Amino acid sequence: MLAEDFSALARQRYSVRDFRPDPIPDAVLDAILGDAAFSPSWSNTRPYCLAVASGERKDRLKDAYVKAFTEALPLQRKEPAAILRATLLRRWPDADYKTWGRYPDALRERSVKVGKGLYTHLGIAREDRAARDAKAQRHLEFHGAPTVGFVFVHEGLMPFAALDAGLMLQTLFLSATAHGLGSCALGVLTTWRHPVDAEFDVPKDYKLITGFLLGYPSEHPVNAFRAEHPPVEQARPR
Ligand SMILES: Cc1cc2nc3c(=O)[nH]c(=O)nc-3n(C[C@H](O)[C@H](O)[C@H](O)COP(=O)(O)O)c2cc1C
């Protein structure tokens, strides 16, 4: 493989946020998962586990996620009464790792920038709550993707397990790109654990660290959005 080919592949991948309904042929999905197996990991422990759903199982997962999201909407909107109720009754979403909470300041700036960029690209105003909620709900509808996946990490090898899972997922995403598929990591799916437990027998000690989508990108304008990719930050030599 030429270095230019790899550079082109790495730049071709982006987070797809609208998919055509066409299913992914089994042989293609198997090839992508086969490539992901060639990822490095801490002492070759491969401390992660995948759950992948298409068809009716994916549809049931989608319904369960939309239900969980709808019920938690007052919390998502940070309504004080909803926060108080959740605190008093200890009824927070059943995440393995908390997805809510403030980012460190330096990172928050970057997160706000990409969020603002995406909403501006879609013409959604900050004060248009209904449009923002509808856009947020699209995550739980898997953006129309025919296949959804979940990544679990062994809690006994954290944080290295999370690093290894990331290496595996990027290998999987690049292979998907090479096969003409789109992908998107979907951390928001980890806000709720129960939908995936209802569909998969996840081995003990494995915690849900991210979801992801696979499928063929649609022509929706959201897919024309590109996040910025400045050079990887490097520590200055003393
Ligand atoms: C672990 C992880 C979780 C993510 N979760 C979400 C998510 O919940 N919703 C979303 O729209 N994008 C999500 N993303 C996509 C990022 O926003 C995206 O990778 C980043 O903005 C860079 O854009 P690009 O992937 O198009 O290059 C996630 C990415 C990663 C790596």
The ligand as a Tripos MOL2 file, in Angstrom:
@<TRIPOS>MOLECULE
LIG
   31    33     1     0     0
SMALL
NO_CHARGES

@<TRIPOS>ATOM
      1 C1        -15.5180    7.7570   21.6790 C.3       1 LIG1
      2 C2        -16.2680    8.7210   20.7860 C.ar      1 LIG1
      3 C3        -17.5860    9.0210   21.0590 C.ar      1 LIG1
      4 C4        -18.3110    9.8930   20.2200 C.ar      1 LIG1
      5 N1        -19.6170   10.1670   20.5090 N.ar      1 LIG1
      6 C5        -20.3270   10.9700   19.6760 C.ar      1 LIG1
      7 C6        -21.7000   11.2200   19.9400 C.ar      1 LIG1
      8 O1        -22.2740   10.7500   20.9210 O.2       1 LIG1
      9 N2        -22.3750   12.0140   19.0640 N.ar      1 LIG1
     10 C7        -21.7640   12.5420   17.9530 C.ar      1 LIG1
     11 O2        -22.4400   13.2250   17.1830 O.2       1 LIG1
     12 N3        -20.4620   12.3240   17.7000 N.ar      1 LIG1
     13 C8        -19.7360   11.5430   18.5250 C.ar      1 LIG1
     14 N4        -18.4140   11.2970   18.2650 N.ar      1 LIG1
     15 C9        -17.8070   11.8460   17.0350 C.3       1 LIG1
     16 C10       -16.9010   13.0400   17.3230 C.3       1 LIG1
     17 O3        -17.6760   14.1610   17.5790 O.3       1 LIG1
     18 C11       -15.9990   13.2100   16.0970 C.3       1 LIG1
     19 O4        -15.1560   12.1110   15.9860 O.3       1 LIG1
     20 C12       -15.1440   14.4780   16.1580 C.3       1 LIG1
     21 O5        -15.9410   15.6310   16.1890 O.3       1 LIG1
     22 C13       -14.2020   14.5660   14.9390 C.3       1 LIG1
     23 O6        -14.9590   14.5260   13.7500 O.3       1 LIG1
     24 P1        -14.7800   13.3970   12.6530 P.3       1 LIG1
     25 O7        -14.9840   12.0450   13.3060 O.co2     1 LIG1
     26 O8        -15.8650   13.6920   11.6430 O.co2     1 LIG1
     27 O9        -13.4150   13.4940   12.0810 O.co2     1 LIG1
     28 C14       -17.6760   10.4650   19.0970 C.ar      1 LIG1
     29 C15       -16.3320   10.1620   18.8380 C.ar      1 LIG1
     30 C16       -15.6410    9.2930   19.6520 C.ar      1 LIG1
     31 C17       -14.2040    8.9450   19.3300 C.3       1 LIG1
@<TRIPOS>BOND
     1     1     2 1
     2     2     3 ar
     3     2    30 ar
     4     3     4 ar
     5     4     5 ar
     6     4    28 ar
     7     5     6 ar
     8     6     7 ar
     9     6    13 1
    10     7     8 2
    11     7     9 ar
    12     9    10 ar
    13    10    11 2
    14    10    12 ar
    15    12    13 ar
    16    13    14 ar
    17    14    15 1
    18    14    28 ar
    19    15    16 1
    20    16    17 1
    21    16    18 1
    22    18    19 1
    23    18    20 1
    24    20    21 1
    25    20    22 1
    26    22    23 1
    27    23    24 1
    28    24    25 2
    29    24    26 1
    30    24    27 1
    31    28    29 ar
    32    29    30 ar
    33    30    31 1
@<TRIPOS>SUBSTRUCTURE
     1 LIG1         1 GROUP 0 **** ****
